[in-house]
Structures are given as structure tokens and as C-alpha cells.
Amino acid sequence: MSVSRFRASVPLKFAAVVASLTCVAPSMGFAQLATPAPSLTQTVPYTAAFTPGSALPLVLDTIRNARSTLLVAAYAFTSRPVAIALRDAQRRGVRVFVVIDADEAAKAYSAARFLTNGRVPIRTNARYAQQHNKFIVADGTVVQTGSFNYTSSAAQRNAENVLVVRNAPALAAQYGAEWQKLWDEGIDLRPGY
């Protein structure tokens, strides 16, 4: 099975798409699309990875390269390597915060309890049928996103994708705002064994 990993710098030119949606969206009942997003026309470096194979190392690199903050939104989260990397990031002084789907956090092999016992702040979100986001905002400028759940199945058995966009503060701000909404809706998960 072939595993691809790409590194590139491309212009993200979404202005024309946003402009066309601004005209069409209200008539389709998508009022929220009528408000243009912050400009994403700058050239930004990105890396894409796919599983099985290279997605987990890209997620771990994102965590390990963080210097100040990591905001994590997770659905299924059972990956020991990701949990250890987040704990280690906190130990080296990075402020780490995780919001996870409430049902998934309650499962036997969830990394949520491991992280809360390690004093990583975690909130569970039960506001939606599924809090199905899978993203990390690092240092207010880097976004890791994609279909990849933080699980061994995603890393080893599923066909998944991870995209990391760097030097993108406007994009990171959008993801950060979504993360903050999910966090505000959540309930603190307390340490316990």
C-alpha cells in the first residue's frame, strides 16, 4: 500500500469561492456562508499525510514543535503516543487544553482520564449528537486537521488524512474560535482512577 506525504507551499485562493457563496448562499438558506471568512489568499506552507503510515508522525510533530499553546478538539481519543506527547508538551511548559466528545471520553480506553490525571485540563462536550471535530491549534499559527481520530485504528487500519497548515494566524484564529465555543460548552473532567 502506498503512503503519500506532501510538503508544499501553495496559494490558498478562496476569495473567489467565498465571493460566489456570498451571492448564492442566502438564496439556498445558508445565511452563515454569506459572511465572508477572513482572507485566506496568502501563501502558506502545509504538509499532508495519509494512513496507514505517515499521519501519526505528522500529528506528533505538530505537538512536539509547539512552544506556547495547544488547543485540541477530539472525537475518539485512545492514542497512547498522542496522549504522551500532549502530557510531555505540558511538562515542558506548553499550555495544553483538550475538549473531547463526552460519550467517547467515558469509554474504557479513552486517553481523557490519563491526561486529566496528568493535570492536562480536559472538558467533555455533550452539546451535539457527536462532537466530531479532530483538530489542533498550535501557538496560534499552526492548524492540524483532517479525518484522523487520535486512535490506533486511525493510525494503523483506516484510510485517513491529516493536514497541517503553518504560518496561518487567520486560519488558526478561525479554528481557535470554534475550539473556544466547544470548550465553553463543555464540562470539566476531573482527575480520578
C-alpha positions as CSV (number, residue, x, y, z in Angstrom):
1,M,0.0,0.0,0.0
2,S,1.4,3.4,-1.0
3,V,1.6,6.1,1.6
4,S,1.9,9.7,0.4
5,R,3.3,12.7,2.2
6,F,3.5,16.1,0.7
7,R,5.3,19.2,1.7
8,A,4.5,22.3,-0.2
9,S,3.7,26.0,-0.2
10,V,0.6,26.9,-2.2
11,P,-1.6,29.9,-2.5
12,L,-4.9,29.3,-0.8
13,K,-7.1,31.4,-3.0
14,F,-10.6,31.0,-1.6
15,A,-11.7,34.6,-2.1
16,A,-13.5,33.8,-5.4
17,V,-15.3,30.9,-3.8
18,V,-16.3,32.9,-0.8
19,A,-17.5,35.7,-3.1
20,S,-19.6,33.3,-5.1
21,L,-21.1,31.8,-2.0
22,T,-21.9,35.2,-0.7
23,C,-24.2,35.7,-3.7
24,V,-25.7,32.2,-3.8
25,A,-25.8,31.2,-0.1
26,P,-28.6,33.4,1.1
27,S,-31.0,32.0,-1.6
28,M,-30.0,28.5,-0.5
29,G,-30.7,29.1,3.2
30,F,-27.0,29.1,4.1
31,A,-27.0,32.6,5.8
32,Q,-23.9,31.8,7.7
33,L,-22.0,31.4,4.5
34,A,-23.0,34.9,3.4
35,T,-20.5,36.4,5.8
36,P,-17.0,36.2,4.1
37,A,-14.3,34.5,6.1
38,P,-11.1,36.3,6.9
39,S,-8.9,36.4,3.8
40,L,-7.1,33.2,3.0
41,T,-5.3,34.4,-0.1
42,Q,-1.9,34.3,1.4
43,T,0.7,31.6,0.5
44,V,1.1,29.3,3.4
45,P,3.2,26.1,3.9
46,Y,1.3,22.9,4.5
47,T,2.0,19.2,4.9
48,A,-0.5,16.4,4.1
49,A,-0.2,12.8,5.3
50,F,-2.3,9.7,4.9
51,T,-2.8,6.4,6.7
52,P,-1.9,3.8,7.3
53,G,1.6,5.3,7.6
54,S,2.6,8.9,7.9
55,A,-0.3,10.7,9.6
56,L,0.5,9.9,13.2
57,P,4.1,11.2,12.9
58,L,2.7,14.4,11.5
59,V,0.3,14.8,14.4
60,L,3.2,14.1,16.8
61,D,5.5,16.6,15.1
62,T,2.8,19.3,15.4
63,I,2.5,18.6,19.2
64,R,6.3,18.3,19.7
65,N,7.0,21.6,17.9
66,A,4.5,23.6,19.9
67,R,6.1,26.3,22.1
68,S,3.3,28.1,23.9
69,T,-0.2,26.6,23.4
70,L,-2.0,23.5,22.1
71,L,-5.8,23.6,21.8
72,V,-7.1,20.1,20.9
73,A,-10.6,19.2,19.8
74,A,-11.0,15.4,19.6
75,Y,-13.7,12.9,19.0
76,A,-12.3,9.4,19.6
77,F,-9.1,9.6,21.5
78,T,-7.3,6.4,22.5
79,S,-3.8,7.0,21.1
80,R,-1.2,6.5,23.7
81,P,1.5,8.2,21.6
82,V,-0.6,11.3,21.2
83,A,-1.6,11.4,24.8
84,I,2.0,11.0,25.9
85,A,3.1,13.8,23.5
86,L,0.4,16.1,24.9
87,R,1.4,15.3,28.5
88,D,5.1,15.8,27.7
89,A,4.3,19.2,26.0
90,Q,2.6,20.3,29.1
91,R,5.6,19.2,31.2
92,R,7.9,21.4,29.0
93,G,5.7,24.4,29.7
94,V,3.2,24.4,26.8
95,R,-0.3,25.2,27.9
96,V,-2.4,22.2,26.7
97,F,-6.2,22.1,26.7
98,V,-8.4,19.3,25.3
99,V,-12.1,19.2,24.5
100,I,-13.4,15.8,23.7
101,D,-16.8,14.2,22.9
102,A,-18.5,13.3,26.1
103,D,-19.5,9.8,25.1
104,E,-16.1,9.0,23.7
105,A,-14.4,10.3,26.9
106,A,-16.4,7.9,29.0
107,K,-15.2,4.8,27.1
108,A,-12.8,2.4,28.8
109,Y,-9.7,3.1,26.6
110,S,-10.1,6.8,26.3
111,A,-7.0,8.9,26.8
112,A,-9.0,11.5,28.6
113,R,-8.5,10.1,32.1
114,F,-4.8,9.6,31.5
115,L,-4.5,13.3,30.6
116,T,-6.6,14.6,33.4
117,N,-4.6,12.6,35.9
118,G,-1.6,14.2,34.4
119,R,-3.2,17.6,35.1
120,V,-4.0,18.4,31.5
121,P,-7.2,20.4,31.5
122,I,-10.0,18.5,29.7
123,R,-13.6,19.3,29.1
124,T,-16.2,16.9,27.7
125,N,-18.7,18.3,25.3
126,A,-22.2,16.7,25.1
127,R,-23.9,19.6,23.3
128,Y,-24.1,17.7,20.0
129,A,-25.0,14.2,18.9
130,Q,-21.3,13.9,18.3
131,Q,-18.5,16.4,18.9
132,H,-16.8,15.1,15.8
133,N,-14.0,17.6,15.3
134,K,-10.4,16.5,15.1
135,F,-8.0,19.4,15.1
136,I,-5.2,21.0,17.0
137,V,-4.3,24.7,17.0
138,A,-0.7,25.2,18.0
139,D,0.8,28.5,19.1
140,G,-1.9,30.5,17.4
141,T,-0.4,30.0,13.9
142,V,-0.5,26.3,13.1
143,V,-3.6,24.1,12.4
144,Q,-3.6,20.3,12.2
145,T,-6.9,19.0,10.9
146,G,-8.4,16.1,8.9
147,S,-10.4,12.9,9.3
148,F,-7.8,11.4,11.6
149,N,-9.1,10.4,15.0
150,Y,-6.4,10.2,17.7
151,T,-6.7,6.4,17.8
152,S,-4.5,3.4,16.9
153,S,-7.2,2.3,14.4
154,A,-6.9,5.6,12.6
155,A,-3.1,5.3,12.5
156,Q,-2.9,1.6,11.5
157,R,-6.1,0.3,9.9
158,N,-8.2,3.1,8.5
159,A,-7.8,5.3,5.4
160,E,-7.4,8.7,7.0
161,N,-5.9,12.1,6.3
162,V,-4.1,14.8,8.2
163,L,-3.4,18.3,7.0
164,V,-1.1,20.7,8.9
165,V,-1.1,24.4,7.8
166,R,1.7,26.6,9.2
167,N,2.2,30.3,9.5
168,A,-1.6,30.8,9.1
169,P,-2.7,33.0,12.0
170,A,-6.1,33.9,10.3
171,L,-6.9,30.2,9.8
172,A,-5.7,29.4,13.4
173,A,-8.0,32.2,14.7
174,Q,-11.0,30.6,13.0
175,Y,-10.2,27.2,14.4
176,G,-9.4,28.8,17.8
177,A,-12.8,30.4,17.9
178,E,-14.5,27.1,17.1
179,W,-12.4,25.4,19.8
180,Q,-13.3,28.1,22.3
181,K,-17.0,27.6,21.6
182,L,-16.7,23.9,22.2
183,W,-14.6,24.5,25.3
184,D,-17.2,26.9,26.7
185,E,-20.0,24.4,26.1
186,G,-18.0,21.6,27.9
187,I,-17.8,20.4,31.4
188,D,-14.5,19.9,33.3
189,L,-13.3,16.3,33.5
190,R,-11.9,15.8,37.0
191,P,-8.9,13.6,37.7
192,G,-9.7,10.1,39.0
193,Y,-8.8,6.5,38.7
